[in-house]
Amino acid sequence: MSNPSRVIAITGGASGIGFAFSKALAQAGHRVVIADLRGAEDAAQRLVAEGHQAIGADTDVVNPAAVQAMVDKAVNTFGRLDVLVNNAGLFTTLAMRPFEQIPNEEWMRVMEVNTLGPFVCAKAAVPAMRRNGFGRIVNIASTTINKGTPNLLHYVASKGAVVAFTRSLARELGKDNITVNAISPGFTLSDGVLQNDLHSQMGDVVRKTSRSLQRDQVPEDLVGALLFLASDGAGFITGQTIAVDGGSVFI
Ligand SMILES: NC(=O)c1ccc[n+]([C@@H]2O[C@H](COP(=O)([O-])OP(=O)(O)OC[C@H]3O[C@@H](n4cnc5c(N)ncnc54)[C@H](O)[C@@H]3O)[C@@H](O)[C@H]2O)c1
C-alpha cells in the first residue's frame, strides 16, 4: 500500500518525544508543522537543513487564536492538513506528591494543557481535514493510567481523559473518514525528563524491570507507532490506544 506524503502538525514538536516524532515523520517524507510554545522555528530549521520539508509555528495549545493561526499556516504553506499529533503536555515539570498536596490551581493547569489543548487543536484541525475527506488525529496518552501511578493524580487523570476523548471523538469523526487514536508511552527518557532529573527519581521497576523488554525507553521507541497510525495501512483503525512501553502493561 502506498504511503503518500502527508502534512502533519505535531504539538510540543520542538523537543522531547515531540521532536523525535517531527524528525521521524520528516525523514519518512512527510511535511511537518512543528507547533510549540518555544523553539518551533529553530526545530523546523534543523529539519530543513537536513533536506526535509518543515515549518515552525509558535503555538500555545490552549490559545484558540494561536492554534487557528498554526493550522492556517500549515494550509497556506502546504495546501492541506492531514494529521494532527496532540503531543504537547505538562508532565516533566510536575512535582510528584500525595494528592492532598496538589494545589487546585495546578490541577486546573494540568487539565488545561493536557485536555483542553487537544480539544482546541482538534476543533481547529478538523475543518481542514473535512475539506479533503481525510484525516488522522493521534493523541499522546500514558501508561500511567493503566498502572494507576500514585503521586501524580492530576496528570494521570488528565491522560485518562485523553483516552476517553480519543474514543468519543473517533465515533464523531468516522463519518468524515477521520480516525482518532492514542499512543500510550511508558516512562521515556525525553529532554524534559532528563532536564528535570526525573529519571533519577524513578526506580528500576518503573524504568526497566516491570517491562518485558528490560531497558530504558527513549523517544525513538515511539516513532514506529506514529508512522503506522499516519500510514494508509492504519486507515480502518480508530478509537484505539496502543501502549508502547516495552511490554509493561497489556491493554
Ligand atoms: N516522558 C515520559 O515518560 C512520558 C510518558 C508518557 C507520556 N508522555 C507524554 O508525552 C508527551 C511529550 O512528553 P515529553 O516527555 O517529551 O515532554 P517534554 O517536557 O520533554 O516536552 C514537552 C513539549 O511540549 C511543549 N509544550 C508544553 N506546553 C505546551 C503548550 N501549552 N503549547 C504548546 N507546546 C507546549 C514544550 O515546550 C515541549 O517542547 C506529553 O504529552 C507527555 O505527557 C511522556
The ligand as an ORCA input file, in Angstrom:
! r2SCAN-3c Opt
* xyz 0 1
  N       8.393     11.290     29.031
  C       7.581     10.351     29.503
  O       7.958      9.492     30.335
  C       6.153     10.292     29.033
  C       5.408      9.124     29.333
  C       4.081      9.054     28.921
  C       3.525     10.112     28.210
  N       4.268     11.227     27.943
  C       3.620     12.312     27.209
  O       4.341     12.557     26.017
  C       4.215     13.940     25.670
  C       5.605     14.537     25.491
  O       6.325     14.355     26.709
  P       7.877     14.711     26.850
  O       8.397     13.846     27.938
  O       8.524     14.736     25.514
  O       7.766     16.188     27.413
  P       8.818     17.411     27.359
  O       8.528     18.186     28.595
  O      10.209     16.887     27.122
  O       8.351     18.204     26.066
  C       7.055     18.772     26.032
  C       6.991     19.738     24.855
  O       5.660     20.301     24.854
  C       5.768     21.708     24.774
  N       4.611     22.330     25.428
  C       4.313     22.334     26.747
  N       3.188     23.040     26.963
  C       2.771     23.487     25.749
  C       1.676     24.282     25.310
  N       0.783     24.799     26.187
  N       1.549     24.541     23.981
  C       2.463     24.056     23.102
  N       3.519     23.306     23.454
  C       3.670     23.032     24.770
  C       7.082     22.047     25.458
  O       7.562     23.339     25.059
  C       7.979     20.904     24.997
  O       8.578     21.169     23.743
  C       3.402     14.579     26.786
  O       2.034     14.620     26.406
  C       3.605     13.632     27.949
  O       2.562     13.692     28.887
  C       5.563     11.339     28.345
*
